[in-house]
Amino acid sequence: MKITMTSVLVDDQANALEFYVGVLGFVKKMDMELPGGAGRWLTVVSPEAPDGVQLLLEPDGHPASKTFKKAIFADGIPATSFEVDDVQKEYERLTERGVAFRSKPTKAGPTTVAVFEDTCGNLIQIHQVAAGS
């Protein structure tokens, strides 16, 4: 068994696509209309791994998903985390692109983390694992 796809719940898929591709730098992989006008099957991938794990920008239309998103956002819990080579550099790059960070790069054991808002109702964490960990 292996992980090939994971998802993040978004309140607006068009806005999510603009943010995840236009701001963060991911690449659109799949984009298909869902039956019955329920949104799109919309995935992005890292340009460093175009055949790697896909991130589904999943509509948060179900009432339970909205409740869940609001609760973890209010509690400051990231919906997911992306590994980067250098958190400080990525923090600076994304800050220049207008990304709103909730926390600056902070040591957390063998990792360094920073958390930002994705403009789609989520907190997203970036993390860097210390060499040798």
N, C-alpha and C positions, 0 to 999 in steps of 0.2 A: 504494500500500500504506500502511496506517496501523495503529497499535497500538490495539486496542480492549479487550484483556484481557491481563493478566499474572497470575502466580500466586506464592504463597508456600506452601511445604510446611508443614503443621501436623500435630501429633501428636494433636489432639483438636478436631474441628470445632465442637462445642458450646462448648468453652472459647474457641476462636478467635473465634467469633461474638460471645460475650460481651465479649471483650477489644477486638476491632476496632470493634464498635458501641458497647458500653456504656462503654468507657474512652476509646478514641481518638476516637470520635464519627462514624465512618463510618456509612453507611446500607445496610441489607440490600437488594440488588437482585434476586437470583435465589436460589431455594432449592428444589431438586428432588432426590428420591431417585435414586441411580444404580442401574442394573440389578444384580441379584445381591448386593445388600447391601454394595456397595463404598463406601458413604458417600453424600455429597450433592454436587450441583453447587451450590456455595454461593459467591455473590459479594457484594462490598460495593463501594460507590462513595463518593466524596467528596460531602458535602451541598452543596459549592460547585459541583459539576459532576455532577449526577445522571444525565446522559446521557453522561458522559465515560468514561474508561478504568475498566474493572472489575478488581477484585482478586479472583482466585479463591483461596479458602481450601481448598487442595488437600490431600487426605489423603496422608500420607507412608508409605503402606503398602508400597511397593516397597522391598526391602532396599537397593538402591543409593541411594534417596533418603534413607534413614536415615543411611547412611554419609556421604553428602555433607553433610547438615545438621550432623551431629556434627563433622565436620572443619572446616567453615567457622566454626561457632560457637566451637570450641576455638581457632581462629586469630584470632578477633575480627573476622571479616569479616561485614558486614551482608548479609542476604538481599535487601534492597531498600532504597530510599530514598524518602522523601516530602518534597516541597518545602513549606515553610511561609513565611509572610510575615515572621515574627519568631521565630527559634530560641529566644532567651532567654525570651520570653513562653510559647512552647509548652512548653519545658523546665519552667518553673514550673507551668504548668497541669497537665501530666501528672505531675509530681512530687507535686503536691497530690492527685492521683487514685491515688497509690500505685504509679506506674510505676517500675520499677527501671532507672535509667540506669547504663550502663557508663562513659560519658564525659559531662562537662559540655560546654556549648557551647564550641567551639574553632574558631579561625580556621584555614582550610585554603585558602590562596591567596585567590581571590575569593569563597569561600563560608565560611559558618560551619556546623559540623556538631555533632550530638550523637547518641549511640547508646544504645538501650535494648533490654531483653529483652521479647519479646512474650508470654511465658508459654506459648508453643507450640513452643519449641525453636529460636527464631530471634533474631538480633540485627537490629534495624531502625534505620536512620539517618534522622534528619530533617536537612534542609539548607535554608539560606537563601542565595540568590545575591545578592551585593552589587550595589547599583544601578549601572547602566551596564556590567555584565559580560555 
